[in-house]
Structures are given as structure tokens and as C-alpha cells.
Amino acid sequence: MRRIRRRHILLLLLLIPGLSHAGVQLIVDGVDDPLKAAVIAGVSLSQYANRDVSEAQVHRLYEKADAQVATALQPYGYYDAHATGKLEQSGKDWKVTLHVVPGDPVNVTSVDIKLDASAAKLAPIRSARRAIDKLKGERLDDAAYDSARDGLSGALTANGYLDARMTVHRVEVNRSEHSATIHLAWEVGRRYRYGHIHFEGSQFQEGFLDRYVPFKPDDYFDQAQLLKLQQTLSGADYFSVVNVVPQIDTAKNGIVDVDVELSPAKRTIYTAGLFVGTDTGIGVRGGVEQRWVNKYGHKWKNDVVLAQRLKMVSTQYTIPLPGDNQRSLNFGATYRDSDTVTSQSRTLELIANESELWHDWVRTVGVHALTGTFDVGKTPDEPESTPGVEHGSSTLVYAEGSLARKQADNFDFVRRGWSVSIDAKSTAGDLLSSASFSQITVDGKWIRAFWRNNRLILRGTIGHTWTDDFDALPPQLRFFAGGDQSIRGYPFQAIGPENSFGRVIGGHNLAIASATVEHYFTPRWGIATFVDAGNAFDGTSVQAKIGTGVGVRWRSPVGMIRLDVGTPINDAQRHGVELHLVIGPDL
């Protein structure tokens, strides 16, 4: 009972305003962050902002403050720092003001690195060494030095020098001359190589997964290649779990075995849902995909899209081929019924191609057979007999080759990245085709973050068609401009050369350029402004159409959602605004 009463009495005393604790208010001037933050963290007085402190304690801690300031600023290269101050009492509280004088900084005047010549030749190690060399001439900063030193140690380990150890790591400071010399040396030892690669938990026949391994036994160990292996296996979409584990602890005689732990993903995927797009309208889509059909890793995917301006049914069968370049044969068929503001088409397309990795590019070579009917220069609400509407039908068999590559620091939200795709199509004269044509298209995109919460996105497209009978080409083989991936401010495929009735029928050439600036005021939400310019045209001269506007960005759980409102600029024939909605990744 006595203990309970004592607790009640203490609680009551704390609740009485006149009996609140005496604390310390610390004010630091003379330096800015990060030096100011370092001083506050290093001075013991800061620990008593919300704690009781006696007069004797305050005076004792105040006397230590000058020495503590000097110690706190040494990691930032200030070895002559000192502080003067003032100690004042206000009621029960204390106010301490420290005027910090950092003094002249210590600068790195020399960097001495001793490293095995064979290791120093490797590009990642050269890059890590340059980071240390760049410290010369800079203010000595312990954090920067530690990061650069550890970066070189990490680069040695990542490139196979698993026994590397630092034999010298010394920083000599001459306080009178405000200079510092860095001395570092490593014994790198032997460079390890890959040994046996063991896959555990795979549902495929032995040897099938070798096609995804970017190295061979006896190649030099490289952690970047192990990361690429993990990313490639995850991207193959066969597994729900992929763990690549080098057996470093049991490595011997310069050989490292690699274990790959796998867990199969769900074999069959069913998808369905509503969607909305400014180019297609409101619609539903559904699909069935078998991630693997058999022990050889064959894939089969089927999709159906039913939207206001697009009906599509497609199927694709993929056969992986042996080899380490991820070669595969792909066979597909697509029926497409499409309505835009300038054309309608109903086509059946058969595809057979081979794809593979080629010097970090995805290279695809194949044959297409395209047949169907189309109306060009016709809006969805007009009858086919409307003057100026051009009707056509054609069958085209053509070869297609493409190269595509993309790089990004994070594909979920790119801060530094780019993509390039080059696509070429051509018939073999009039063989099996209503007309002969050749076509090339180049697309590019470049993304860079700046000033922390901003991104600059540049995009461009150029294309050209050679043909002896342009009228025989269906709309998907003609060039149009306008839409969310073209010139915002105009409807999808609303821009292009016109016939004598003023109807847009598409052109031989395409040139588009776009710039977008995004600012994110929260990690998930942002705003954007953009300018797009270009046109689809015939001949060699182009009269650029320009669209500009603003937009909203949302990094939703299902991916980036972009909502843009665009309007034409200096176009006497086009007015008002266009709404564009896009859901999907940046690249």
C-alpha cells in the first residue's frame, strides 16, 4: 500500500504546473547542417532538453561543450573547431547558446593506393579506385573516405577476389598545415572462378535452365552476373521464388559453386478486368496463360479484348530453344477489329518469328501474313458511302526484324533510364502480296530525375515507308499522329495527310518529339506539364502540329497512372482539349 501511495504522490507532483522539470534549451549558430546537426548530437547538453538537470550538472556539461564541439567536427575535416557560448537561467529552465567557429578545414593533399596490377585493370575496380582518387583536393570527410574505401573492397569481392584483405588503411593528418594523406593497400589473393551450378526445385528437364545462365563454369566470379541470373530467372515467369546463392564459405582451390533455389509459380493464370483508355474507350479484357505447357518450358498465352473502339482475339505459343542467349520460336495469330477517328479495319494476322538476346539487345526476326479489309478517312459514326471515304482490302506477306533495348535503375519508377527500339518490315516485291512495301521505325525514350522530386522525360519517333501502292496498305501500316503516345491535344491517329475530300488517310513519314516535366509533391502523387510536336506527312517537308497541357501522376498499386489534358497550339482547325489516360510502366 505504501508503494501505491508513493506512486500516486509522484504522479500528482508531476501534474502540478509549478513542479515541472528543469530542462536545457540548446541553441547552436555559426555553422549550418550537417555541421550544426553534428554539434547538437555531439554535445551532451542536448540530451537534457526533456530531462531534469541540476545547476551543478548544467555547469559541468557546459564546461565540456567546447571540447565536445571539437570532437564532433573532426569527422568533417575541421580539426581546429571551438565554441564560445553563454549560459543563462530562465526560471527553472536553462538556455545555452553555442557560437561555433569551425576553423580552416583539413584538405586531402595525397592519395596512395597499392593494388595488384591485374586487379587494377578491371573496369569496376578502376571505377572504385577513381572514387578514392577524387578525394584528393577535397575536404577530409570520414564518411566519404569510409564509403570510397569500402567501395573498393566491395568491388574486389564482387569481381572474384574473395580472399582480398586490406593491409594498410591509414589517414595521416597534419593539423598545422591543414593537410591529410591517405594510405591504402590490399593483398587481393587469387581470383576465383565459377564451379558447378546446381538448380534445386526446378520443374523442367535437366539442362533447360542453362539457357538463362550468363556465364559458364570456369569463368571468373562476378556478383553482377549472379544478379543478372536472378533477374533473368524471375523475368522468365516460371518461378515464384528465385534465390541465387554462391557457396563462398565452402569455396576452395579458387572455385565457387553456385546454388539456385527455385519454387515453381502457379502454372495457369486467369486474368479478367475492366479498363478504360482514351484510344480504345471502355472495355473488358480476359486472358488465360500457361506459364509452362510441358517439361521443355513451352508457353501458351491467349487474350480477348472487347472495347468500344477495339475488339481483339490473340494467341501465342512460345518454344524455348537450347543455348545461353534465351532464343525462342514464337507462333501467333491475332484478329483485330479497330475503329479510330480516321479509320476502321478488320484484319487477321499470322506471325512466326525467332527472338534472342544479342549483345544486350532483344533481336527478333520473323514473317507476318496480314489480310483484311479497311476504310480510311471514315469516323465511326459515318456510313461507308460517305464521300471521301476510301475502301480497301489487301493481303501482305512480309518479313520483320527488330532490335530493342532498355535500361533503368528501377523499372517500377525510373529515375535514370532509357529505351530504344528499331523495327524494319519489307515484302519480297509483290510475292504473295497485294503491294510491295518497306518500312522502318525508330522509337526512343530518355528519363532523368533532377532536384530530388522532379523528372524530365524526352521521347521521339521517326518512320518512313517505301511502297509502290500506298492505297493497298491497311491503317496499321500507315503513319498517323495524335494520341497519348504521340501528340497529346489531338485524338488518337487524328493527324496525317488528307485526300481531296479533306479526309485523313495517313502518310509515308512520321516525326514526333516530346518533352515532359514531372514534379512529385508526395512519394505517390505528382503533376506534369508537357509539349509534343510533330506530324505524319508525305514528301520531305513537315508542318509540325503542337500540343501542350498538364497532367496528374499516381504511382498506384497496379502501376503508374497518367492522366493528361492536352490542347492544340496555333491550329485553326482544332480547338478544345483532349483527355488522355495511360496505365503502365515508364519504359
BAGU-542318 format. One record per residue (C-alpha): residue number from 1; y, z negated, x. Coordinates in pm, whole numbers, plus 50000, padded with zeros to 5 digits. Each point is the difference from the previous one (the first is absolute). Layout:
N
<NUM,<Y,Z,X>>
...
END
This chain:
587
<1,<50000,50000,50000>>
<2,<50233,49921,50288>>
<3,<49944,50352,50146>>
<4,<50077,50163,49665>>
<5,<50317,49795,49962>>
<6,<50114,50093,50349>>
<7,<49952,50372,49924>>
<8,<50203,49967,49681>>
<9,<50277,49822,50186>>
<10,<50013,50271,50271>>
<11,<50012,50273,49734>>
<12,<50286,49828,49822>>
<13,<50190,49961,50326>>
<14,<49967,50373,50071>>
<15,<50131,50083,49653>>
<16,<50313,49789,50044>>
<17,<50279,50242,50113>>
<18,<50161,49757,50238>>
<19,<49675,49954,50194>>
<20,<49924,50369,50087>>
<21,<49884,50083,50353>>
<22,<50232,50073,50294>>
<23,<49947,50355,50137>>
<24,<50141,50231,50267>>
<25,<50199,50317,49931>>
<26,<49970,50229,50303>>
<27,<50254,50276,50057>>
<28,<49953,50250,50285>>
<29,<50262,50251,50110>>
<30,<50068,50218,50303>>
<31,<49683,50212,49957>>
<32,<49845,50214,49729>>
<33,<49637,50050,49897>>
<34,<49748,50003,50156>>
<35,<50161,49764,50252>>
<36,<50148,49784,49727>>
<37,<49662,49964,49829>>
<38,<49840,49912,50333>>
<39,<50258,49725,50064>>
<40,<49951,49850,49653>>
<41,<49623,50003,50041>>
<42,<50018,49852,50351>>
<43,<50243,49716,49935>>
<44,<49829,49684,49871>>
<45,<50300,49912,49783>>
<46,<49903,50282,49760>>
<47,<49686,49806,49902>>
<48,<50211,49731,49835>>
<49,<50177,50208,49736>>
<50,<49793,49831,49729>>
<51,<49874,49692,50181>>
<52,<50141,49652,50050>>
<53,<50158,49950,50340>>
<54,<50168,49698,50156>>
<55,<50325,50003,50194>>
<56,<49813,49928,50323>>
<57,<49761,50291,49939>>
<58,<50287,50242,49931>>
<59,<50177,49909,50322>>
<60,<49679,50022,50204>>
<61,<49912,50343,49854>>
<62,<50357,50123,50041>>
<63,<49987,49920,50372>>
<64,<49685,50215,50034>>
<65,<50150,50297,49814>>
<66,<50160,50166,50304>>
<67,<49673,50008,50196>>
<68,<49809,50116,49691>>
<69,<50245,50289,49948>>
<70,<49944,50112,50360>>
<71,<49623,49989,49953>>
<72,<50015,50184,49665>>
<73,<50192,50297,50144>>
<74,<49797,50050,50319>>
<75,<49736,50219,49821>>
<76,<50288,50235,49914>>
<77,<50113,50030,50363>>
<78,<50288,49751,49992>>
<79,<49937,49749,50280>>
<80,<50356,49858,50022>>
<81,<50044,49916,49634>>
<82,<50168,49674,49905>>
<83,<50165,49845,49698>>
<84,<50293,49775,49921>>
<85,<50034,49835,49667>>
<86,<50133,49745,49764>>
<87,<49824,49715,49821>>
<88,<50159,49873,49681>>
<89,<49891,49757,49729>>
<90,<50080,50066,49636>>
<91,<49887,49708,49787>>
<92,<49632,49956,50069>>
<93,<49959,50361,50126>>
<94,<50063,50141,50345>>
<95,<50158,50332,50088>>
<96,<49918,50155,50337>>
<97,<50183,50311,50122>>
<98,<49865,50177,50309>>
<99,<50209,50263,50178>>
<100,<49749,50208,50198>>
<101,<50098,50190,50313>>
<102,<49704,50223,50098>>
<103,<50138,50105,50338>>
<104,<49907,50318,50185>>
<105,<49653,50133,49919>>
<106,<49725,50053,50255>>
<107,<49917,50372,50032>>
<108,<49675,50152,50121>>
<109,<50076,50173,50330>>
<110,<49649,50092,50113>>
<111,<49659,50068,49845>>
<112,<49691,50004,50224>>
<113,<49672,50110,49837>>
<114,<49673,50042,50188>>
<115,<49738,50194,49809>>
<116,<49695,50210,50085>>
<117,<50103,50365,50043>>
<118,<49725,50139,49774>>
<119,<50104,49770,49715>>
<120,<50369,50070,50052>>
<121,<49940,50374,49935>>
<122,<49891,49946,49637>>
<123,<50271,50083,49746>>
<124,<49974,49678,49791>>
<125,<50014,49787,50315>>
<126,<50292,50202,50140>>
<127,<50184,49940,49673>>
<128,<49931,49625,50012>>
<129,<50113,49988,50364>>
<130,<50325,50178,49915>>
<131,<50074,49726,49747>>
<132,<49995,49749,50286>>
<133,<50202,50226,50231>>
<134,<50267,50027,49731>>
<135,<50066,49627,50035>>
<136,<50176,50075,50328>>
<137,<50375,49978,49954>>
<138,<49964,49807,49675>>
<139,<50065,49633,49929>>
<140,<49692,49791,50072>>
<141,<49835,49921,49667>>
<142,<49675,49805,50001>>
<143,<49878,50149,49671>>
<144,<50066,50358,50112>>
<145,<49833,49932,50335>>
<146,<49694,49839,49837>>
<147,<49968,50286,49752>>
<148,<50022,50271,50269>>
<149,<49762,49815,50235>>
<150,<49744,49939,49724>>
<151,<50041,50361,49887>>
<152,<49880,50125,50338>>
<153,<49709,49756,49997>>
<154,<49909,50120,49651>>
<155,<50025,50366,50104>>
<156,<49757,49939,50286>>
<157,<49748,49838,49766>>
<158,<50048,50266,49731>>
<159,<49924,50275,50252>>
<160,<49676,49859,50134>>
<161,<50105,49758,50271>>
<162,<49828,49709,49831>>
<163,<49981,49791,50317>>
<164,<50370,50041,50084>>
<165,<50172,49675,50095>>
<166,<50352,49917,50103>>
<167,<50014,49864,50355>>
<168,<50378,49968,50032>>
<169,<50248,49923,49724>>
<170,<50314,49853,50145>>
<171,<50370,50015,49918>>
<172,<50230,49887,50281>>
<173,<50346,49894,49884>>
<174,<50296,49973,50240>>
<175,<50242,49789,49802>>
<176,<50287,50032,50247>>
<177,<49985,50381,49987>>
<178,<49899,50015,49631>>
<179,<49711,50229,50086>>
<180,<49626,50006,49936>>
<181,<49705,50181,50155>>
<182,<49679,50073,49809>>
<183,<49670,50007,50192>>
<184,<49681,50112,49822>>
<185,<49659,50107,50125>>
<186,<49664,50074,49840>>
<187,<49646,50040,50122>>
<188,<49872,50252,49748>>
<189,<49632,50016,50100>>
<190,<49775,50278,49880>>
<191,<50077,50213,49698>>
<192,<49740,49962,49726>>
<193,<49833,50283,49811>>
<194,<49838,50027,49656>>
<195,<49632,49931,49968>>
<196,<49786,50015,49685>>
<197,<50172,50040,49662>>
<198,<49800,49828,49726>>
<199,<50070,50049,49627>>
<200,<49877,49719,49778>>
<201,<49988,50024,49619>>
<202,<50036,50377,49968>>
<203,<49840,50177,49703>>
<204,<49967,50331,50192>>
<205,<49740,50149,50228>>
<206,<50019,49907,50367>>
<207,<50251,50207,50191>>
<208,<50214,50102,49702>>
<209,<50287,49762,50083>>
<210,<50023,50128,50358>>
<211,<50233,50270,49865>>
<212,<50269,49735,49950>>
<213,<49984,49851,50350>>
<214,<50300,50121,50210>>
<215,<49827,49918,50329>>
<216,<49662,50036,50168>>
<217,<49781,49755,50190>>
<218,<50121,49971,50360>>
<219,<50362,50079,49903>>
<220,<50250,49741,50116>>
<221,<50055,49709,49759>>
<222,<50319,50042,49794>>
<223,<50103,49765,49718>>
<224,<50211,50276,49842>>
<225,<49683,50206,49954>>
<226,<49826,49704,49836>>
<227,<50290,49967,49756>>
<228,<49981,50373,49930>>
<229,<49626,49967,49933>>
<230,<50063,49721,49751>>
<231,<50276,50195,49824>>
<232,<49788,50316,49987>>
<233,<49697,49824,49854>>
<234,<50222,49830,49742>>
<235,<50162,50334,49915>>
<236,<49658,50162,49952>>
<237,<49979,49793,49678>>
<238,<49632,49914,50041>>
<239,<50043,49628,50076>>
<240,<50170,49698,49851>>
<241,<49985,49810,50331>>
<242,<50038,50141,50351>>
<243,<50007,49770,50302>>
<244,<49997,50148,50350>>
<245,<49902,49726,50246>>
<246,<49983,50068,50376>>
<247,<49753,49763,50163>>
<248,<50236,49891,50276>>
<249,<49842,49657,50048>>
<250,<49663,50157,50083>>
<251,<50134,50295,50201>>
<252,<49843,50041,50342>>
<253,<49983,50252,50280>>
<254,<50319,50159,49870>>
<255,<49844,50094,49662>>
<256,<50121,49886,49655>>
<257,<49780,50053,49695>>
<258,<50169,50045,49661>>
<259,<49868,49867,49670>>
<260,<50129,50155,49677>>
<261,<49939,49777,49697>>
<262,<50000,50191,49670>>
<263,<49964,49927,49633>>
<264,<49959,50293,49755>>
<265,<50269,50053,49740>>
<266,<49927,50059,49634>>
<267,<49818,50332,49988>>
<268,<50149,50151,49682>>
<269,<50365,49966,49897>>
<270,<50133,50064,49650>>
<271,<50375,50038,49955>>
<272,<50217,50044,49692>>
<273,<50360,49939,49907>>
<274,<50329,50112,49858>>
<275,<50270,50153,50219>>
<276,<50342,50155,49971>>
<277,<50163,50255,50228>>
<278,<50317,50198,49963>>
<279,<49813,50317,50101>>
<280,<49702,49948,49769>>
<281,<50119,49773,49718>>
<282,<49790,49721,49850>>
<283,<49627,50028,50049>>
<284,<49664,49841,50059>>
<285,<49764,50048,50291>>
<286,<49643,49906,50062>>
<287,<49752,50045,50277>>
<288,<49652,49931,50131>>
<289,<49936,49983,50372>>
<290,<49680,49936,50189>>
<291,<50094,49864,50340>>
<292,<49661,50108,50129>>
<293,<49742,50210,49820>>
<294,<49717,49958,50251>>
<295,<49915,49853,50340>>
<296,<50176,50293,50166>>
<297,<50339,49883,49870>>
<298,<50072,50285,49759>>
<299,<50291,49934,49760>>
<300,<50071,50129,49650>>
<301,<50328,49959,49812>>
<302,<50100,50112,49647>>
<303,<50342,49969,49835>>
<304,<50154,50080,49662>>
<305,<50375,50004,49925>>
<306,<50144,50045,49651>>
<307,<50380,49996,49995>>
<308,<50280,50157,49801>>
<309,<50053,50280,50252>>
<310,<49677,49993,50199>>
<311,<49630,50016,49912>>
<312,<49761,50000,50295>>
<313,<49629,49955,50069>>
<314,<49877,49991,50357>>
<315,<49686,49926,50197>>
<316,<49937,49976,50374>>
<317,<49682,49953,50202>>
<318,<50023,49896,50366>>
<319,<49726,50031,50263>>
<320,<50069,49815,50328>>
<321,<49882,50185,50311>>
<322,<49868,49853,50326>>
<323,<50245,49949,50283>>
<324,<50276,49765,50108>>
<325,<50291,50196,49845>>
<326,<49925,49910,49636>>
<327,<49916,50358,49899>>
<328,<49905,50060,49639>>
<329,<49930,50286,49761>>
<330,<50187,49982,49671>>
<331,<49925,50193,49682>>
<332,<50217,49974,49691>>
<333,<50111,50153,49672>>
<334,<50319,49940,49801>>
<335,<50108,50123,49657>>
<336,<50375,49959,49953>>
<337,<50219,50057,49692>>
<338,<50360,49942,50104>>
<339,<50334,50028,49817>>
<340,<50335,49972,50179>>
<341,<50354,50087,49894>>
<342,<49952,50346,50154>>
<343,<49631,50090,49974>>
<344,<49662,49947,49840>>
<345,<49667,50065,50171>>
<346,<49631,49958,49927>>
<347,<49792,50041,50314>>
<348,<49655,49927,50140>>
<349,<49976,49939,50375>>
<350,<49687,49977,50214>>
<351,<50027,49852,50350>>
<352,<49770,49981,50302>>
<353,<50133,49866,50328>>
<354,<49924,49804,50313>>
<355,<50221,49715,50122>>
<356,<49998,49808,50326>>
<357,<50212,49796,50238>>
<358,<50159,50213,50271>>
<359,<50221,49828,50260>>
<360,<50102,49735,49743>>
<361,<50074,50269,49739>>
<362,<49794,50066,49688>>
<363,<49905,50367,50021>>
<364,<49867,50181,49692>>
<365,<49872,50358,49981>>
<366,<49853,50154,49686>>
<367,<49992,50260,49723>>
<368,<50155,49988,49653>>
<369,<49925,50211,49693>>
<370,<50274,49979,49736>>
<371,<49996,50174,49664>>
<372,<50197,49961,49678>>
<373,<50290,50101,49780>>
<374,<50365,49894,50015>>
<375,<50340,50039,49839>>
<376,<50308,49980,50224>>
<377,<50357,49954,49877>>
<378,<49885,49816,49686>>
<379,<50076,49648,49886>>
<380,<49725,49804,49816>>
<381,<50171,50033,49659>>
<382,<50055,50377,50009>>
<383,<49761,50261,49855>>
<384,<49830,50238,50243>>
<385,<50190,50296,49847>>
<386,<50336,49862,50116>>
<387,<50192,50271,50190>>
<388,<49995,49945,50376>>
<389,<49670,49814,50008>>
<390,<49761,50161,50250>>
<391,<49627,49991,49926>>
<392,<49734,50042,50261>>
<393,<49641,49947,50100>>
<394,<49841,50019,50341>>
<395,<49701,49917,50214>>
<396,<50064,49908,50363>>
<397,<49752,49915,50275>>
<398,<50176,49869,50308>>
<399,<49942,49797,50314>>
<400,<50194,49682,50062>>
<401,<50056,49794,50313>>
<402,<50200,49680,50033>>
<403,<50098,49735,50253>>
<404,<50121,49658,49891>>
<405,<50092,49684,50183>>
<406,<50174,49676,49916>>
<407,<50092,49687,50195>>
<408,<50148,49674,49877>>
<409,<50032,49637,50099>>
<410,<49887,49896,49651>>
<411,<49898,50253,49735>>
<412,<50062,49749,49718>>
<413,<50369,49990,50095>>
<414,<50103,50226,50286>>
<415,<50274,49880,50234>>
<416,<49926,50252,50275>>
<417,<49794,50305,49916>>
<418,<49975,50374,49945>>
<419,<49779,50268,49853>>
<420,<49963,50374,50058>>
<421,<49786,50254,49818>>
<422,<49964,50372,50072>>
<423,<49820,50221,49749>>
<424,<49917,50371,50025>>
<425,<49833,50226,49741>>
<426,<49905,50367,50014>>
<427,<49785,50256,49821>>
<428,<49802,50260,50192>>
<429,<50214,50287,49874>>
<430,<49899,50089,49644>>
<431,<49638,49893,50051>>
<432,<49880,49824,49680>>
<433,<50366,49941,49907>>
<434,<50257,50138,49756>>
<435,<50259,50003,50278>>
<436,<50027,49928,50369>>
<437,<50217,49714,50120>>
<438,<50054,49760,50290>>
<439,<50191,49675,49981>>
<440,<50102,49714,50228>>
<441,<50150,49664,49905>>
<442,<50117,49716,50224>>
<443,<50081,49649,49868>>
<444,<50139,49709,50197>>
<445,<50116,49645,49935>>
<446,<50158,49741,50231>>
<447,<50065,49632,49924>>
<448,<50192,49743,50205>>
<449,<50110,49648,49911>>
<450,<50342,49882,50119>>
<451,<50208,49686,49965>>
<452,<49700,49797,49884>>
<453,<50000,50080,49625>>
<454,<50080,50372,49999>>
<455,<49804,50323,50039>>
<456,<50100,50358,50071>>
<457,<49761,50263,49863>>
<458,<50036,50365,50100>>
<459,<49788,50271,49840>>
<460,<49978,50377,50039>>
<461,<49795,50300,49881>>
<462,<50006,50365,50098>>
<463,<49777,50281,49876>>
<464,<49964,50378,49998>>
<465,<49776,50250,49819>>
<466,<49907,50354,50101>>
<467,<49854,50211,49715>>
<468,<49978,50355,49874>>
<469,<49996,49892,49632>>
<470,<50199,49684,49927>>
<471,<49946,50037,49624>>
<472,<49624,49942,50048>>
<473,<50049,49656,50151>>
<474,<49950,49706,49761>>
<475,<50272,49730,49989>>
<476,<49817,49767,50244>>
<477,<50028,50269,50269>>
<478,<50370,50063,49943>>
<479,<50282,49782,50128>>
<480,<50215,49799,49761>>
<481,<50245,49716,50065>>
<482,<50092,49694,49797>>
<483,<49821,49675,49920>>
<484,<49938,49660,50152>>
<485,<49849,50143,50322>>
<486,<50259,50277,50026>>
<487,<50359,49991,49873>>
<488,<50059,49701,49777>>
<489,<50259,50069,49733>>
<490,<49801,50304,49883>>
<491,<49679,50014,49792>>
<492,<49668,50079,50164>>
<493,<49986,50365,50118>>
<494,<50324,50083,49817>>
<495,<50165,50179,50295>>
<496,<49918,50341,50145>>
<497,<50074,50372,49986>>
<498,<50056,50140,49652>>
<499,<49900,50327,49834>>
<500,<50238,50231,49816>>
<501,<49982,49775,49692>>
<502,<50117,49696,50197>>
<503,<49653,49845,50001>>
<504,<49885,49803,50307>>
<505,<49689,50173,50137>>
<506,<49963,49844,50347>>
<507,<50067,50138,50345>>
<508,<49859,50110,50332>>
<509,<50172,49724,50201>>
<510,<50069,49628,49979>>
<511,<50233,49772,50197>>
<512,<50055,49635,49905>>
<513,<50171,49714,50187>>
<514,<50042,49643,49877>>
<515,<50148,49670,50120>>
<516,<49949,49662,49830>>
<517,<50138,49660,50097>>
<518,<49832,49690,49855>>
<519,<50124,49640,50006>>
<520,<49767,49713,49909>>
<521,<50174,49688,49873>>
<522,<49665,49819,49954>>
<523,<49661,50064,50163>>
<524,<49892,50185,49683>>
<525,<50312,50155,49846>>
<526,<50245,50252,50136>>
<527,<50249,50270,49912>>
<528,<50039,50352,50136>>
<529,<50246,50283,50024>>
<530,<49905,50357,50088>>
<531,<50115,50357,50057>>
<532,<49762,50299,49965>>
<533,<50088,50361,50075>>
<534,<49821,50335,50011>>
<535,<49862,50279,49784>>
<536,<49717,50241,49933>>
<537,<50122,50350,50077>>
<538,<49926,50361,50094>>
<539,<50140,50181,50301>>
<540,<50161,49822,50296>>
<541,<50305,49830,49847>>
<542,<49979,49677,49802>>
<543,<50255,49844,49768>>
<544,<49922,49631,50017>>
<545,<49969,49793,49686>>
<546,<50102,49636,50051>>
<547,<49888,49691,49811>>
<548,<50108,49643,50056>>
<549,<49956,49665,49831>>
<550,<49879,49644,50020>>
<551,<49670,49827,49946>>
<552,<49804,49676,49980>>
<553,<49706,49905,50222>>
<554,<49726,49749,49911>>
<555,<49714,49908,50231>>
<556,<49762,49929,49715>>
<557,<49641,49872,50026>>
<558,<49877,50358,49937>>
<559,<50228,50159,50262>>
<560,<50355,50119,50043>>
<561,<50176,50101,49678>>
<562,<50309,50219,50028>>
<563,<50234,50062,49709>>
<564,<50283,50245,50078>>
<565,<50284,50139,49792>>
<566,<50137,50325,50141>>
<567,<50269,50247,49906>>
<568,<50091,50350,50125>>
<569,<50312,50048,50214>>
<570,<50234,50299,49962>>
<571,<49763,50190,49770>>
<572,<50174,50168,49708>>
<573,<49667,50067,49822>>
<574,<49853,49650,50026>>
<575,<50144,49673,49872>>
<576,<49886,49651,49910>>
<577,<49742,49783,50172>>
<578,<49628,50014,50065>>
<579,<49766,49699,50013>>
<580,<49728,50008,50267>>
<581,<49713,49750,50021>>
<582,<49753,49994,50291>>
<583,<49720,49752,50070>>
<584,<49826,50014,50334>>
<585,<50021,49941,50376>>
<586,<50289,50108,50222>>
<587,<49790,50239,50207>>
END
